[in-house]
Amino acid sequence: MSRKAPQARPNGLIIAIDGPSGAGKSTLTRLLAGRLGYLHIDTGAMFRAVALAAKRAGISVDDGEALAQLCRKLTISFARNNGGCRVLLNGADISGQIRTPEISLLTSSVSAMKNVREFLLVQQREMGMAGGVILEGRDIGTVVFPDAEVKFFLTASVEERGRRRYQELLAKGEDVSLHGTIVDVARRDEQDEQREHAPLRRAADAIDIDSSGLSIEEVLTLMEEKIKARVKGEG
């Protein structure tokens, strides 16, 4: 069924990519942003940055008030780097430090805290409201930008996502097992889906893409086709 073409924003569309851990959101968002000339905003990395800062400060991820006070002292930003995106915490590059299994699990707890979500929500909306952005996360199309012009819900089987995550960690020299990584991914899914504030949910108007068995190029091509159709008001 045809839809009305989206209203123009100063810098272009807002594109939301949601989905569970290991679905390929970061890689696909980065590549798609490069092709479209859009800014890639990794909202998950922002929560990871808070988790890292909390760990460094010795703050419990269950202490909402302490996390809120910590957030007020943090400046999280993104910088382009040879086609990629670096994550900066108070001006320091933490891109590698926020991708460990420990920080991944801490992040799920941090992202469940209302005070943290409210703090980062303001920043995310300020970064993206003018358009020309692709935001990835777990509640972009439902909470952060429910009026995004294009929404994707990207997923894959838990086994496939665990395998991808396992290979990524091995490449970084981490001492992990395939079974343990799959278990961690499944645990993260459960935490994200059951948290009280902004749980992982598919937006009603999102375009579903199951990347199991698909190459990165195949998924990118599919996304580009859907975006072009949306711009024309065809889907």
Backbone as numpy.savetxt, mean C-alpha at the origin, in Angstrom:
# Nx Ny Nz CAx CAy CAz Cx Cy Cz
-21.30 -2.02 -18.43 -22.15 -0.82 -18.43 -21.27 0.41 -18.43
-21.61 1.39 -19.25 -20.80 2.60 -19.36 -20.97 3.46 -18.12
-19.92 4.19 -17.81 -19.94 5.10 -16.69 -19.52 6.47 -17.18
-19.94 7.49 -16.45 -19.56 8.85 -16.80 -18.05 9.02 -16.65
-17.43 9.67 -17.63 -15.98 9.91 -17.55 -15.69 10.76 -16.31
-14.56 10.49 -15.64 -14.23 11.22 -14.40 -13.95 12.69 -14.62
-14.29 13.50 -13.61 -13.98 14.93 -13.66 -12.46 15.12 -13.57
-11.97 16.14 -14.26 -10.53 16.38 -14.27 -10.06 16.98 -12.96
-8.91 16.51 -12.46 -8.23 17.12 -11.31 -7.00 17.85 -11.88
-6.41 18.74 -11.12 -5.28 19.53 -11.64 -4.16 18.69 -12.25
-3.82 17.56 -11.61 -2.67 16.78 -12.07 -3.03 15.43 -12.69
-4.32 15.12 -12.78 -4.70 13.83 -13.35 -5.63 13.06 -12.42
-5.68 11.75 -12.63 -6.57 10.89 -11.85 -6.00 10.52 -10.49
-6.88 10.08 -9.61 -6.46 9.38 -8.40 -6.76 7.91 -8.65
-5.72 7.08 -8.57 -5.86 5.65 -8.79 -5.54 4.92 -7.48
-6.48 4.13 -7.02 -6.31 3.40 -5.75 -6.06 1.92 -6.04
-5.04 1.38 -5.39 -4.74 -0.05 -5.52 -4.72 -0.65 -4.12
-5.72 -1.45 -3.82 -5.82 -2.12 -2.53 -5.61 -3.61 -2.69
-5.35 -4.27 -1.55 -5.20 -5.71 -1.58 -4.36 -6.19 -0.41
-4.33 -7.49 -0.19 -3.59 -8.05 0.94 -2.08 -8.04 0.73
-1.36 -8.38 1.78 0.10 -8.44 1.75 0.58 -9.44 0.71
1.59 -9.05 -0.07 2.19 -9.97 -1.03 1.47 -10.09 -2.34
0.47 -9.24 -2.57 -0.29 -9.32 -3.82 0.44 -8.68 -4.99
1.54 -7.99 -4.70 2.31 -7.34 -5.76 1.99 -5.86 -5.91
1.31 -5.28 -4.92 0.88 -3.88 -5.02 2.06 -2.93 -5.21
3.11 -3.10 -4.42 4.24 -2.15 -4.47 4.91 -2.15 -5.84
5.22 -3.33 -6.34 5.89 -3.44 -7.64 5.02 -2.89 -8.76
3.76 -3.29 -8.77 2.87 -2.87 -9.84 2.56 -1.37 -9.77
2.39 -0.85 -8.56 2.12 0.58 -8.42 3.31 1.40 -8.89
4.51 0.96 -8.51 5.72 1.68 -8.93 5.84 1.69 -10.45
5.65 0.54 -11.09 5.79 0.46 -12.54 4.68 1.21 -13.26
3.46 1.09 -12.75 2.34 1.78 -13.38 2.50 3.29 -13.24
2.96 3.74 -12.10 3.20 5.17 -11.90 4.24 5.69 -12.88
5.28 4.88 -13.10 6.31 5.27 -14.06 5.78 5.41 -15.47
4.91 4.49 -15.86 4.35 4.52 -17.22 3.41 5.71 -17.41
2.67 6.04 -16.37 1.70 7.13 -16.48 2.29 8.49 -16.13
3.50 8.49 -15.55 4.09 9.74 -15.09 3.43 10.26 -13.84
2.90 9.34 -13.02 2.21 9.69 -11.79 3.12 9.51 -10.58
2.74 10.14 -9.47 3.46 9.98 -8.21 2.97 8.71 -7.51
3.90 7.89 -7.06 3.58 6.66 -6.33 3.61 6.96 -4.84
2.45 6.79 -4.18 2.37 6.99 -2.73 2.11 5.64 -2.07
3.12 5.12 -1.41 3.04 3.82 -0.73 2.57 4.05 0.70
1.25 3.96 0.91 0.72 4.23 2.25 1.16 3.18 3.25
1.36 1.95 2.78 1.84 0.91 3.68 3.21 1.24 4.24
4.05 1.87 3.40 5.39 2.25 3.85 5.31 3.31 4.94
4.26 4.13 4.90 4.11 5.15 5.93 3.82 4.51 7.29
2.99 3.46 7.28 2.72 2.74 8.53 3.97 1.99 8.98
4.71 1.45 8.02 5.96 0.76 8.36 6.95 1.73 9.00
6.97 2.96 8.51 7.87 3.97 9.07 7.51 4.26 10.53
6.22 4.33 10.82 5.79 4.54 12.21 6.18 3.35 13.07
6.01 2.13 12.52 6.37 0.93 13.27 7.86 0.92 13.58
8.68 1.29 12.61 10.13 1.35 12.82 10.47 2.40 13.88
9.84 3.56 13.79 10.10 4.63 14.76 9.70 4.20 16.16
8.58 3.46 16.27 8.12 2.98 17.57 9.11 1.97 18.15
9.62 1.08 17.30 10.60 0.09 17.74 11.86 0.79 18.24
12.32 1.77 17.51 13.52 2.49 17.91 13.32 3.23 19.23
12.10 3.73 19.45 11.82 4.51 20.67 11.41 3.63 21.84
11.28 2.32 21.60 10.87 1.41 22.66 9.42 1.57 23.05
8.59 1.99 22.10 7.16 2.20 22.36 6.37 0.96 21.94
5.47 0.51 22.78 4.62 -0.63 22.46 3.67 -0.27 21.33
3.50 -1.16 20.38 2.59 -0.89 19.26 1.14 -0.95 19.70
0.89 -1.32 20.94 -0.47 -1.34 21.47 -0.80 -0.08 22.27
0.18 0.81 22.43 -0.01 2.03 23.21 -0.41 3.17 22.28
-1.72 3.33 22.10 -2.22 4.31 21.15 -1.81 5.74 21.45
-1.83 6.14 22.70 -1.49 7.51 23.06 -0.01 7.80 22.81
0.84 6.84 23.19 2.27 7.03 22.96 2.58 7.08 21.47
1.88 6.27 20.68 2.08 6.28 19.23 1.62 7.62 18.64
0.52 8.15 19.17 0.02 9.44 18.69 1.05 10.54 18.95
1.64 10.53 20.14 2.66 11.53 20.47 3.89 11.36 19.58
4.24 10.11 19.30 5.38 9.84 18.43 5.12 10.38 17.03
3.91 10.16 16.50 3.59 10.59 15.15 3.77 12.09 14.96
3.47 12.85 16.00 3.60 14.31 15.91 5.04 14.76 15.69
5.99 13.87 15.97 7.40 14.20 15.82 7.97 13.68 14.49
7.12 13.00 13.71 7.62 12.34 12.50 7.25 13.11 11.24
8.20 13.11 10.31 7.95 13.61 8.97 8.26 12.48 8.00
7.23 12.02 7.30 7.39 10.90 6.36 7.19 11.44 4.95
8.13 11.14 4.07 8.03 11.64 2.70 8.59 10.60 1.73
8.40 10.88 0.44 8.87 9.97 -0.60 9.76 10.75 -1.57
10.75 10.05 -2.12 11.67 10.67 -3.09 11.91 9.70 -4.24
11.86 10.21 -5.43 12.13 9.38 -6.60 13.61 9.00 -6.64
13.87 7.76 -7.12 15.25 7.29 -7.16 15.42 6.27 -8.28
15.91 6.72 -9.44 16.14 5.84 -10.58 14.92 5.02 -10.93
13.79 5.68 -11.02 12.56 4.99 -11.38 11.86 4.35 -10.20
12.51 4.37 -9.03 11.92 3.80 -7.84 11.47 4.89 -6.89
11.22 4.48 -5.66 10.74 5.43 -4.66 11.39 5.13 -3.33
12.09 6.11 -2.76 12.71 5.96 -1.45 11.77 6.51 -0.38
11.78 5.87 0.77 10.95 6.31 1.90 11.86 7.02 2.89
11.49 8.23 3.26 12.30 9.03 4.16 11.56 9.26 5.48
12.26 9.03 6.57 11.73 9.29 7.90 12.57 10.39 8.53
11.96 11.54 8.74 12.70 12.70 9.25 13.95 12.96 8.42
13.81 12.78 7.11 14.89 13.08 6.18 15.87 11.95 5.91
15.79 10.84 6.69 16.72 9.72 6.52 16.07 8.59 5.72
16.82 8.01 4.81 16.32 6.92 3.97 16.18 5.64 4.81
14.95 5.13 4.92 14.69 3.90 5.69 14.09 2.82 4.80
14.22 2.96 3.49 13.57 2.06 2.54 13.84 0.59 2.83
15.08 0.24 3.13 15.42 -1.16 3.39 15.04 -1.62 4.79
15.12 -0.73 5.74 14.89 -1.10 7.14 13.43 -1.40 7.47
12.50 -0.96 6.64 11.09 -1.18 6.94 10.53 -2.43 6.26
11.38 -3.20 5.60 10.89 -4.37 4.85 11.27 -5.70 5.48
11.56 -5.71 6.76 11.92 -6.96 7.45 10.66 -7.65 7.97
10.71 -8.98 8.21 9.55 -9.69 8.76 9.07 -9.09 10.09
10.02 -8.67 10.94 9.63 -8.10 12.23 8.81 -6.83 12.05
9.27 -5.95 11.19 8.55 -4.69 10.97 7.21 -4.96 10.29
7.15 -5.98 9.44 5.88 -6.32 8.78 4.81 -6.67 9.81
5.17 -7.49 10.79 4.20 -7.89 11.82 3.86 -6.72 12.74
4.86 -5.90 13.10 4.61 -4.73 13.93 3.69 -3.75 13.21
3.87 -3.66 11.90 3.07 -2.72 11.11 1.60 -3.06 11.17
1.26 -4.34 11.15 -0.14 -4.73 11.20 -0.79 -4.23 12.49
-0.06 -4.29 13.60 -0.59 -3.80 14.88 -0.67 -2.27 14.89
0.37 -1.63 14.37 0.38 -0.16 14.31 -0.77 0.36 13.46
-1.01 -0.29 12.33 -2.04 0.19 11.40 -3.45 0.01 11.95
-3.59 -0.79 13.01 -4.90 -0.98 13.64 -5.23 0.12 14.64
-4.25 0.97 14.97 -4.45 2.01 15.97 -5.11 3.24 15.34
-6.24 3.64 15.90 -7.02 4.74 15.35 -6.22 6.03 15.26
-5.45 6.35 16.30 -4.69 7.60 16.32 -3.68 7.67 15.18
-3.03 6.54 14.91 -2.04 6.50 13.84 -2.73 6.66 12.49
-3.84 5.95 12.29 -4.55 6.02 11.02 -5.04 7.43 10.74
-5.55 8.10 11.78 -6.05 9.47 11.59 -4.92 10.42 11.23
-3.76 10.24 11.86 -2.61 11.09 11.57 -2.15 10.93 10.13
-2.01 9.68 9.70 -1.51 9.43 8.35 -2.57 9.71 7.29
-3.83 9.54 7.64 -4.91 9.81 6.69 -4.85 11.25 6.20
-4.61 12.17 7.10 -4.51 13.58 6.72 -3.36 13.79 5.74
-2.22 13.19 6.03 -1.06 13.33 5.14 -1.32 12.72 3.77
-1.95 11.54 3.75 -2.21 10.85 2.49 -3.16 11.65 1.61
-4.18 12.23 2.21 -5.14 13.02 1.43 -4.50 14.29 0.90
-3.64 14.90 1.69 -2.95 16.11 1.23 -2.03 15.80 0.05
-1.37 14.64 0.11 -0.46 14.25 -0.96 -1.20 13.97 -2.27
-2.42 13.44 -2.16 -3.08 12.94 -3.36 -4.25 13.73 -3.91
-4.75 14.72 -3.20 -6.00 15.36 -3.59 -5.97 16.04 -4.95
-4.80 16.48 -5.40 -4.71 17.16 -6.70 -4.69 16.19 -7.86
-4.61 14.89 -7.56 -4.57 13.89 -8.63 -3.18 13.63 -9.15
-3.11 12.84 -10.22 -1.82 12.47 -10.76 -1.06 11.56 -9.82
-1.80 10.74 -9.06 -1.18 9.87 -8.06 -1.75 8.46 -8.12
-0.93 7.52 -7.71 -1.39 6.14 -7.51 -1.04 5.79 -6.07
-2.06 5.47 -5.29 -1.86 5.13 -3.89 -2.13 3.65 -3.69
-1.28 3.00 -2.95 -1.48 1.59 -2.65 -1.65 1.40 -1.15
-2.43 0.42 -0.78 -2.63 0.14 0.62 -3.71 -0.91 0.82
-4.47 -0.75 1.90 -5.53 -1.71 2.21 -6.89 -1.04 2.37
-6.90 0.30 2.41 -8.17 1.00 2.56 -8.21 2.28 1.73
-7.47 2.30 0.63 -7.42 3.51 -0.19 -8.77 3.79 -0.84
-9.34 2.78 -1.47 -10.60 2.96 -2.17 -11.82 3.02 -1.28
-11.67 2.62 -0.01 -12.81 2.63 0.91 -12.76 3.76 1.92
-11.56 4.20 2.32 -11.44 5.20 3.38 -10.66 6.44 2.94
-9.46 6.24 2.43 -8.60 7.39 2.11 -9.17 8.21 0.95
-9.45 7.54 -0.17 -10.03 8.21 -1.33 -11.19 7.39 -1.89
-12.34 7.41 -1.20 -13.50 6.68 -1.71 -14.00 7.26 -3.04
-13.57 8.49 -3.38 -13.97 9.11 -4.65 -12.89 8.96 -5.72
-11.93 8.06 -5.52 -10.88 7.84 -6.53 -11.53 7.45 -7.86
-10.97 7.97 -8.95 -11.56 7.72 -10.26 -11.41 6.28 -10.72
-10.30 5.64 -10.33 -10.08 4.24 -10.69 -9.63 3.48 -9.45
-10.27 2.34 -9.19 -9.92 1.52 -8.02 -9.66 0.09 -8.47
-8.55 -0.46 -7.98 -8.23 -1.86 -8.22 -8.17 -2.59 -6.90
-8.61 -3.85 -6.90 -8.38 -4.73 -5.74 -7.55 -5.89 -6.25
-6.29 -5.88 -5.86 -5.31 -6.84 -6.36 -5.08 -7.94 -5.34
-5.16 -9.18 -5.78 -4.95 -10.29 -4.85 -4.27 -11.45 -5.57
-4.01 -12.50 -4.80 -3.46 -13.76 -5.29 -3.65 -14.76 -4.15
-3.48 -16.03 -4.43 -3.65 -17.03 -3.37 -2.62 -16.81 -2.27
-2.94 -17.24 -1.06 -2.03 -17.05 0.06 -0.72 -17.80 -0.19
-0.80 -18.96 -0.86 0.42 -19.72 -1.17 1.30 -18.95 -2.15
0.68 -18.36 -3.16 1.43 -17.60 -4.15 2.04 -16.34 -3.52
1.27 -15.68 -2.68 1.79 -14.47 -2.04 2.91 -14.81 -1.06
2.76 -15.93 -0.36 3.82 -16.37 0.54 5.09 -16.72 -0.20
4.93 -17.37 -1.35 6.10 -17.75 -2.16 6.84 -16.51 -2.66
6.08 -15.52 -3.11 6.70 -14.28 -3.59 7.46 -13.58 -2.47
6.82 -13.52 -1.31 7.45 -12.86 -0.16 8.69 -13.62 0.27
8.64 -14.93 0.24 9.78 -15.78 0.61 10.96 -15.51 -0.31
10.71 -15.45 -1.60 11.78 -15.19 -2.56 12.37 -13.79 -2.38
11.52 -12.83 -2.07 11.97 -11.46 -1.84 12.89 -11.39 -0.62
12.50 -12.09 0.45 13.31 -12.08 1.67 14.63 -12.82 1.48
14.58 -13.94 0.74 15.81 -14.68 0.46 16.81 -13.81 -0.30
16.28 -13.05 -1.26 17.14 -12.18 -2.07 17.82 -11.11 -1.21
17.19 -10.79 -0.08 17.75 -9.78 0.82 18.66 -10.41 1.88
18.83 -11.74 1.79 19.71 -12.42 2.74 19.05 -12.80 4.04
17.72 -12.73 4.12 17.01 -13.08 5.35 16.98 -14.60 5.53
17.06 -15.05 6.78 17.00 -16.47 7.11 15.54 -16.86 7.37
14.83 -17.28 6.33 13.40 -17.57 6.43 13.10 -18.91 5.77
11.93 -19.47 6.09 11.47 -20.71 5.46 10.22 -20.40 4.65
9.96 -21.19 3.62 8.78 -20.99 2.79 7.51 -21.17 3.62
7.46 -22.25 4.40 6.27 -22.52 5.22 6.03 -21.39 6.22
7.09 -20.96 6.89 6.95 -19.90 7.88 6.49 -18.59 7.25
6.97 -18.32 6.05 6.58 -17.09 5.37 5.11 -17.12 4.98
4.64 -18.28 4.49 3.22 -18.42 4.14 2.35 -18.24 5.38
2.79 -18.81 6.49 2.05 -18.66 7.75 1.99 -17.19 8.16
3.11 -16.48 8.01 3.15 -15.06 8.37 2.19 -14.24 7.50
2.14 -14.57 6.21 1.25 -13.86 5.29 -0.21 -14.11 5.67
-0.54 -15.36 5.99 -1.90 -15.69 6.40 -2.27 -14.98 7.70
-1.31 -14.90 8.63 -1.56 -14.20 9.90 -1.79 -12.71 9.65
-1.00 -12.15 8.75 -1.17 -10.72 8.42 -2.54 -10.49 7.80
-2.99 -11.39 6.94 -4.33 -11.27 6.35 -5.40 -11.21 7.43
-5.29 -12.12 8.39 -6.28 -12.20 9.45 -6.30 -10.91 10.28
-5.11 -10.41 10.61 -5.02 -9.18 11.39 -5.63 -8.00 10.63
-5.32 -7.91 9.34 -5.80 -6.79 8.54 -7.31 -6.82 8.33
-7.86 -8.01 8.19 -9.28 -8.15 7.92 -10.12 -7.95 9.18
-9.55 -8.24 10.35 -10.33 -8.21 11.59 -10.09 -6.97 12.45
-9.16 -6.10 12.03 -8.89 -4.93 12.86 -10.12 -4.02 12.90
-10.25 -3.29 13.99 -11.45 -2.47 14.21 -11.51 -1.28 13.29
-10.39 -0.61 13.09 -10.37 0.62 12.31 -9.86 0.37 10.89
-10.68 0.74 9.91 -10.31 0.63 8.49 -9.74 -0.75 8.14
-10.50 -1.81 8.33 -10.02 -3.15 7.97 -9.87 -3.29 6.46
-9.14 -4.31 6.06 -8.97 -4.59 4.63 -10.33 -4.95 4.03
-10.78 -4.16 3.09 -12.05 -4.40 2.43 -11.94 -4.02 0.96
-12.67 -4.73 0.14 -12.74 -4.40 -1.28 -13.82 -3.34 -1.48
-13.47 -2.24 -2.16 -14.47 -1.21 -2.48 -15.49 -1.80 -3.44
-16.74 -1.41 -3.29 -17.81 -1.97 -4.12 -17.58 -1.74 -5.61
-16.92 -0.63 -5.97 -16.69 -0.31 -7.37 -15.26 -0.60 -7.83
-14.56 -1.44 -7.07 -13.18 -1.78 -7.45 -13.15 -2.81 -8.57
-12.09 -2.77 -9.34 -11.85 -3.74 -10.40 -10.98 -4.85 -9.82
-11.48 -6.07 -9.81 -10.75 -7.20 -9.24 -9.71 -7.73 -10.21
-8.50 -7.95 -9.70 -7.45 -8.58 -10.49 -6.76 -9.62 -9.62
-6.84 -10.89 -10.03 -6.13 -11.97 -9.35 -4.85 -12.21 -10.14
-3.72 -11.90 -9.51 -2.43 -11.98 -10.22 -1.80 -13.37 -10.17
-2.48 -14.34 -9.56 -1.94 -15.71 -9.53 -1.78 -16.21 -10.96
-0.59 -16.64 -11.30 -0.35 -17.18 -12.64 -0.16 -16.14 -13.72
-0.21 -14.85 -13.37 -0.02 -13.79 -14.35 1.35 -13.15 -14.15
1.96 -12.76 -15.26 3.23 -12.05 -15.16 2.97 -10.60 -14.80
4.01 -9.91 -14.35 3.88 -8.49 -14.03 3.42 -7.71 -15.25
3.99 -8.04 -16.41 3.63 -7.33 -17.64 2.15 -7.55 -18.00
1.66 -8.76 -17.79 0.26 -9.05 -18.08 -0.68 -8.25 -17.17
-0.33 -8.15 -15.90 -1.16 -7.38 -14.97 -1.11 -5.89 -15.32
0.08 -5.38 -15.63 0.21 -3.98 -16.00 -0.62 -3.64 -17.24
-0.56 -4.51 -18.23 -1.34 -4.29 -19.45 -2.83 -4.25 -19.16
-3.27 -5.16 -18.31 -4.68 -5.20 -17.93 -5.08 -3.92 -17.21
-4.23 -3.46 -16.30 -4.52 -2.23 -15.57 -4.60 -1.03 -16.50
-3.67 -0.93 -17.42 -3.66 0.19 -18.35 -4.92 0.19 -19.21
-5.38 -0.98 -19.62 -6.60 -1.09 -20.42 -7.81 -0.61 -19.63
-7.87 -1.00 -18.35 -8.99 -0.61 -17.50 -8.99 0.90 -17.25
-7.80 1.48 -17.07 -7.70 2.92 -16.83 -8.15 3.70 -18.07
-7.71 3.26 -19.23 -8.10 3.94 -20.48 -9.60 3.87 -20.68
-10.18 2.71 -20.38 -11.64 2.55 -20.52 -12.37 3.46 -19.55
-11.82 3.59 -18.33 -12.47 4.46 -17.32 -12.41 5.92 -17.74
-11.29 6.34 -18.29 -11.15 7.73 -18.75 -12.18 8.04 -19.83
-12.48 7.04 -20.66 -13.45 7.21 -21.75 -14.89 7.04 -21.28
-15.03 6.63 -19.98 -16.37 6.43 -19.46 -16.99 5.12 -19.90
-16.12 4.14 -20.25 -16.62 2.86 -20.79 -16.67 1.74 -19.75
-16.15 2.00 -18.54 -16.15 0.90 -17.57 -15.69 1.36 -16.23
